């Protein structure tokens, strides 16, 4: 049985043809030939085993490198998102909350991309002002604003801790848009602005609150053109992000745990496959 099994395994094996000096035929294999055939096959398998271990090692290293790049990219693209869903003076807008959103996102070379969206404005509503705070350890007067897309802003007032936004007077800068009917920042529009400074910036530099009337105000916006029920008049409102801090994405801790979980699952699967062999 052993001879037949070895013969079947080695009949097409390169080692059989390389060593014709042994007495091998379809019915007989010499003892020396059997031993040598086993040695040849064992050597061949060991060689393949080393290659397999190297391949698995490279795959694990590659997985770790991929996770590192993923985390680096995630950190580089961190963002701060403001949902304008708090109404604090004037006439409430007609759409659903959040009426507006503003996203600060990290960019290369220490710059920040600001994306302003009016997705939930309705009718003739439009925005004329967006007010935010800035890192108190940096100089707000050094901020530079460049339009990238969407409606063009008309001006940016930068007065650290003194910018007016309705009844709130302590924001650091206010991005203003025109009220002319052909230039309004109306419903379902998006504008992007690149923010730079004399020092490196990060999205987190715009995650600061101002305290007024016992509340923390992170951001505010002035919405006009709100339809009133009487005489077809239009009202206005100041809305913002009050009390609740902005949303940070991605969450670094979550990204780390996800990456570790993926690598751990891959490692266990490799161990399981190896054990099965």
C-alpha positions as CSV (number, residue, x, y, z in Angstrom):
1,X,0.0,0.0,0.0
2,X,2.8,2.4,0.9
3,X,4.7,1.7,-2.3
4,X,1.6,2.2,-4.5
5,X,0.7,5.4,-2.7
6,X,4.1,6.8,-3.1
7,X,4.3,5.8,-6.7
8,X,1.0,7.6,-7.4
9,X,2.2,10.7,-5.7
10,X,5.6,10.6,-7.4
11,X,4.8,9.3,-10.8
12,X,4.6,12.8,-12.4
13,X,7.0,14.4,-10.0
14,X,10.1,16.1,-11.4
15,X,12.2,14.2,-8.8
16,X,11.3,10.8,-10.2
17,X,12.5,11.8,-13.7
18,X,15.7,13.4,-12.3
19,X,16.8,10.2,-10.6
20,X,16.4,7.3,-13.0
21,X,19.2,5.3,-11.3
22,X,16.8,3.9,-8.8
23,X,14.8,0.8,-9.7
24,X,11.3,2.2,-10.2
25,X,8.5,0.8,-12.2
26,X,4.7,0.6,-12.0
27,X,4.8,-2.3,-9.6
28,X,8.0,-1.9,-7.6
29,X,10.1,0.7,-5.9
30,X,13.4,-0.1,-4.1
31,X,13.6,0.8,-0.5
32,X,16.3,3.4,-1.2
33,X,14.1,4.8,-3.9
34,X,11.2,5.0,-1.5
35,X,13.3,6.9,1.1
36,X,14.7,9.2,-1.6
37,X,11.3,9.9,-3.0
38,X,10.0,10.9,0.4
39,X,13.0,13.1,0.9
40,X,12.5,14.7,-2.5
41,X,8.9,15.4,-1.8
42,X,9.6,16.6,1.8
43,X,12.3,19.0,0.5
44,X,9.9,20.3,-2.2
45,X,7.1,20.9,0.4
46,X,9.5,22.6,2.8
47,X,10.6,24.9,0.0
48,X,6.9,25.7,-0.7
49,X,6.3,26.2,3.0
50,X,9.0,28.8,3.3
51,X,7.6,30.6,0.3
52,X,4.1,30.5,1.8
53,X,5.3,31.9,5.2
54,X,7.0,34.7,3.4
55,X,3.9,35.4,1.3
56,X,1.7,35.4,4.4
57,X,4.2,37.7,6.2
58,X,4.1,40.1,3.3
59,X,0.3,40.2,3.3
60,X,0.2,40.9,7.0
61,X,2.8,43.8,6.6
62,X,0.8,45.1,3.7
63,X,-2.4,45.0,5.7
64,X,-0.8,47.0,8.5
65,X,0.6,49.5,6.0
66,X,-2.9,49.9,4.4
67,X,-4.4,50.5,7.9
68,X,-1.7,53.1,8.6
69,X,-2.4,54.9,5.4
70,X,-6.1,54.8,6.0
71,X,-5.7,56.3,9.5
72,X,-3.4,58.9,8.2
73,X,-5.8,59.9,5.4
74,X,-8.7,60.0,7.9
75,X,-6.8,62.2,10.2
76,X,-5.7,64.5,7.4
77,X,-9.4,64.8,6.3
78,X,-10.9,65.4,9.7
79,X,-13.9,67.7,9.7
80,X,-16.1,69.7,12.0
81,X,-19.8,69.8,11.0
82,X,-22.3,72.4,12.2
83,X,-26.0,71.8,11.9
84,X,-28.0,75.0,12.1
85,X,-31.1,73.7,13.8
86,X,-31.6,76.2,16.7
87,X,-33.8,79.2,16.2
88,X,-33.2,82.1,18.6
89,X,-34.7,85.3,17.2
90,X,-37.1,86.5,14.5
91,X,-39.5,84.3,12.4
92,X,-38.8,80.5,12.2
93,X,-37.8,79.4,8.7
94,X,-40.4,77.2,6.8
95,X,-38.2,74.2,6.1
96,X,-37.1,71.3,8.2
97,X,-34.1,71.3,10.4
98,X,-31.2,71.6,10.0
99,X,-32.0,74.6,7.8
100,X,-28.3,75.0,7.0
101,X,-25.0,73.1,7.4
102,X,-21.4,74.3,7.5
103,X,-18.5,71.9,7.3
104,X,-14.8,72.7,8.0
105,X,-12.5,70.1,6.6
106,X,-8.7,69.8,6.8
107,X,-6.8,70.3,3.6
108,X,-3.1,70.0,2.6
109,X,-0.6,72.7,3.5
110,X,-2.4,73.7,6.6
111,X,-5.5,75.0,5.0
112,X,-9.2,74.4,5.7
113,X,-12.1,74.0,3.3
114,X,-15.4,75.5,4.4
115,X,-18.6,74.1,2.7
116,X,-21.8,76.0,3.2
117,X,-25.1,74.3,2.3
118,X,-28.7,75.6,2.3
119,X,-30.3,72.2,1.5
120,X,-33.4,72.8,3.7
121,X,-34.3,76.4,2.9
122,X,-37.6,76.7,1.1
123,X,-39.5,79.2,-1.0
124,X,-37.7,82.6,-1.3
125,X,-35.5,82.1,1.7
126,X,-31.8,83.0,1.5
127,X,-28.8,83.5,3.7
128,X,-27.0,86.8,4.1
129,X,-24.6,86.0,7.0
130,X,-22.7,83.1,8.5
131,X,-20.9,83.7,11.8
132,X,-18.3,81.5,13.4
133,X,-15.7,81.4,16.2
134,X,-12.0,80.7,15.9
135,X,-9.2,79.3,18.0
136,X,-8.4,81.9,20.7
137,X,-4.7,80.9,20.6
138,X,-4.4,82.1,17.0
139,X,-5.0,85.4,15.3
140,X,-8.3,85.6,13.5
141,X,-7.3,88.8,11.7
142,X,-4.8,86.8,9.7
143,X,-7.4,84.5,8.2
144,X,-7.7,84.7,4.4
145,X,-10.9,83.6,2.5
146,X,-10.9,82.5,-1.1
147,X,-14.1,81.5,-3.0
148,X,-13.8,78.1,-4.8
149,X,-17.3,77.5,-6.0
150,X,-20.9,78.6,-5.6
151,X,-22.2,82.0,-4.8
152,X,-19.6,84.7,-4.1
153,X,-19.5,86.2,-0.7
154,X,-19.6,90.0,-0.6
155,X,-17.4,90.5,2.5
156,X,-15.9,88.9,5.6
157,X,-15.9,90.8,8.9
158,X,-13.2,89.6,11.2
159,X,-13.5,91.1,14.7
160,X,-12.4,88.6,17.3
161,X,-15.1,88.3,20.0
162,X,-17.0,91.3,18.7
163,X,-18.8,90.2,15.5
164,X,-22.5,90.9,15.5
165,X,-25.0,88.1,14.8
166,X,-28.5,89.1,15.8
167,X,-28.6,89.5,19.6
168,X,-25.2,87.8,19.9
169,X,-22.2,90.1,19.6
170,X,-19.2,87.8,20.4
171,X,-18.4,85.8,17.2
172,X,-15.0,86.0,15.7
173,X,-15.8,86.4,12.0
174,X,-18.9,86.8,9.8
175,X,-19.1,85.8,6.1
176,X,-21.6,88.0,4.3
177,X,-23.6,87.3,1.1
178,X,-25.5,89.9,-1.0
179,X,-29.3,90.3,-0.7
180,X,-29.8,91.4,-4.3
181,X,-32.3,89.0,-5.9
182,X,-29.9,87.9,-8.7
183,X,-27.1,87.2,-6.3
184,X,-28.8,85.5,-3.3
185,X,-27.6,82.4,-1.6
186,X,-30.9,80.6,-1.8
187,X,-32.4,77.1,-1.3
188,X,-30.5,74.0,-2.3
189,X,-27.2,75.7,-3.0
190,X,-23.6,75.0,-2.0
191,X,-20.7,77.3,-1.7
192,X,-17.1,76.3,-0.9
193,X,-14.4,78.6,0.6
194,X,-10.7,77.9,1.2
195,X,-9.4,79.4,4.4
196,X,-5.7,80.0,5.0
197,X,-3.6,82.0,7.4
198,X,0.0,82.8,8.3
199,X,0.1,79.6,10.4
200,X,-1.2,76.1,9.8
201,X,-4.9,75.7,10.3
202,X,-7.0,72.7,11.2
203,X,-10.8,72.1,11.2
204,X,-10.7,71.9,15.0
205,X,-9.6,75.6,15.0
206,X,-13.2,76.5,14.2
207,X,-14.7,74.4,17.0
208,X,-15.1,77.1,19.6
209,X,-18.1,78.6,21.4
210,X,-19.0,82.0,22.6
211,X,-21.0,82.4,25.8
212,X,-24.0,84.7,25.7
213,X,-27.1,84.9,27.8
214,X,-26.0,81.8,29.6
215,X,-25.8,79.7,26.4
216,X,-22.9,78.5,24.3
217,X,-23.2,79.6,20.7
218,X,-20.9,77.8,18.2
219,X,-22.2,79.3,14.9
220,X,-25.0,81.5,13.7
221,X,-26.6,82.5,10.4
222,X,-29.1,85.1,9.2
223,X,-31.9,83.8,7.0
224,X,-34.1,86.2,5.1
225,X,-37.1,85.9,2.8
226,X,-39.1,83.8,5.2
227,X,-42.8,83.9,4.0
228,X,-45.3,85.3,6.6
229,X,-48.9,84.3,6.7
230,X,-50.1,87.9,6.5
231,X,-50.0,90.4,3.6
232,X,-47.3,88.3,1.8
233,X,-44.7,90.0,3.8
234,X,-41.2,88.4,4.4
235,X,-39.5,87.9,7.7
236,X,-36.1,86.9,8.8
237,X,-34.5,84.8,11.5
238,X,-31.2,84.1,13.3
239,X,-30.5,80.4,13.6
240,X,-27.5,78.5,14.8
241,X,-25.8,75.8,16.7
242,X,-26.6,76.5,20.4
243,X,-25.6,74.3,23.3
244,X,-24.6,71.2,21.5
245,X,-21.0,71.1,20.1
246,X,-20.4,70.3,16.4
247,X,-20.0,66.8,15.0
248,X,-16.5,65.6,14.4
249,X,-15.8,63.1,11.6
250,X,-14.2,60.7,11.5
251,X,-13.9,59.8,15.1
252,X,-10.2,58.7,15.6
253,X,-11.0,56.1,18.3
254,X,-13.6,54.4,16.1
255,X,-11.2,54.3,13.1
256,X,-8.4,52.7,15.2
257,X,-10.8,50.1,16.6
258,X,-12.2,49.2,13.2
259,X,-8.7,48.8,11.7
260,X,-7.5,46.6,14.6
261,X,-10.6,44.5,14.2
262,X,-10.1,44.0,10.5
263,X,-6.4,43.1,11.0
264,X,-7.3,40.7,13.9
265,X,-9.9,38.9,11.8
266,X,-7.5,38.5,9.0
267,X,-4.8,37.1,11.3
268,X,-7.2,34.6,12.9
269,X,-8.4,33.5,9.5
270,X,-4.8,32.9,8.4
271,X,-4.1,30.9,11.6
272,X,-7.2,28.9,11.1
273,X,-6.2,28.0,7.5
274,X,-2.7,27.1,8.6
275,X,-4.0,24.8,11.3
276,X,-6.4,23.1,8.9
277,X,-3.5,22.2,6.7
